[in-house]
């Protein structure tokens, strides 16, 4: 009887230790938000493209791959367009931001840009591709 109790207790402990994506770990997700502008240069008769970091832009994280879920945390970019989500466990994450408002037929619309990432090891820094937003 004691052996059965011990085996059941050991199985319960092993299955209870499975942790899902979220806070409480030692890993990091970081990246940048960059704006891209294009303007016509009258002097050279060409299009000039300029890239610059976007400060003060909200970046959101969802602790799963479900783009339809409500976000779990947000971060405002620093002066250089950088964001950083810390203390994450292994698992799947979705990071997103919104493109600034566009007006179509007098309707203002903010649309999100998503990126998915999987953290596979503890104590890791995971770099996402830059969010490039056309202005």
N, C-alpha and C positions, 0 to 999 in steps of 0.2 A: 504494500500500500504506500509506504514511504517513497519507493522508487517511482511509482506513477505520479505521485504528487510532485516530486522533484523534477521529473521530465516535463510535466505540464507547466510548472513554474518557469523552467528554463526556456520553453517555447514561448511563453507569454512575454518574458523579458526580451527575447530576440526580436519578436514582432513589434513590441511596444517601442523599441529604440529607433524604428524607421522614421526619419524626420523629413518633412516636405520642404519645398523651396520656401525661403523667407528669411527673416532676421534671426540672428543668434549664431551665425557662423563667423568665419575669419576671411572670407573672400571679398573682392571688390569688383564692381563694374564701373568703368569710366569712359568718357568720350568727349566730343566737342560738337558744338553747333556753329555752322559757318553759313553766312549769307553770301549769295552770289548775285551781283548786279551787272547788267549790261547796258551800256549807253553808247550812243552814236557820237563819235569824235569828228567834229566838223573840219578840223584842221587836217586830219589824215584820211578822212572819208572811210573810216573803218569802225568796227564795233570794239569798244574797250570793255573787258571783263575785269571786275574787281571782286576779290574775296575778302571778307572781314568777319571776325568773330562776333557772335551775338551775345551780349551781356543781358542779364535779367530775364532770360527765357526759361519758362517752366518745362522741366523734363519729368516724365512720370514713369513709374515702374509697376508692373503687375507680376506677382509671384507665381506665374504659370505661362503657358503658351496661348492662353485664351484671350484674344484681342477684344472680346466683348465683355470681359470682366471689368469691374470697377478697380481703379488703380489702388495700390497699397501704400505708395509713398511718392513724394515728389521732391525735386531739387531745383533750385534756381541757379542758372549758370553764373559763373563769376565774371569778372571784367574781361577775361580772355575767352569766353564762350565754353568753358569747361564745366562738366558735372561729374559727380562721383557718388555712387551708392556703396556704402560700406557694411560690414558685418553680415554678409549673406552666406547662407548654407549652399551646399551642392544642390543643383536642380535646374529647372527651366525657368527663364524669365523673359518678359517682353518689356522693352523700353520704347517710349514714344514721346513725341512732342507734336505740337500743332503748327501748321503753316499759318502765317498771319492771314487775317480776314481777306477774302476775295468777294467781290460782289458780282453776282450773276442774276440778271433780270431783277434788280433791286432787292435781292435776297443776300444777306451776308452769311458766309459759310466759312467756318474754320475746319480744315480737314487734317486728320492725324497722319503721321508718318511712323510706321512701326519697324522695329528691329528685334529679332529674337536671338537669344544667346543661352547656351547651356554651360553652367559651371560644373566641371567634372572633378575638381580637386580643391581641398581646403588650402588656405593661405595663398590664394592665387589672385593676381590682378588681371582682369579680363577687359581688353580694349575693344570697344565697338568701333565700327566704321563711322566716320563723321556724318552727321546729319547735314546735308547741304540743301539749303532752302533758297529757291529763286525768289528774288524780291522784285 
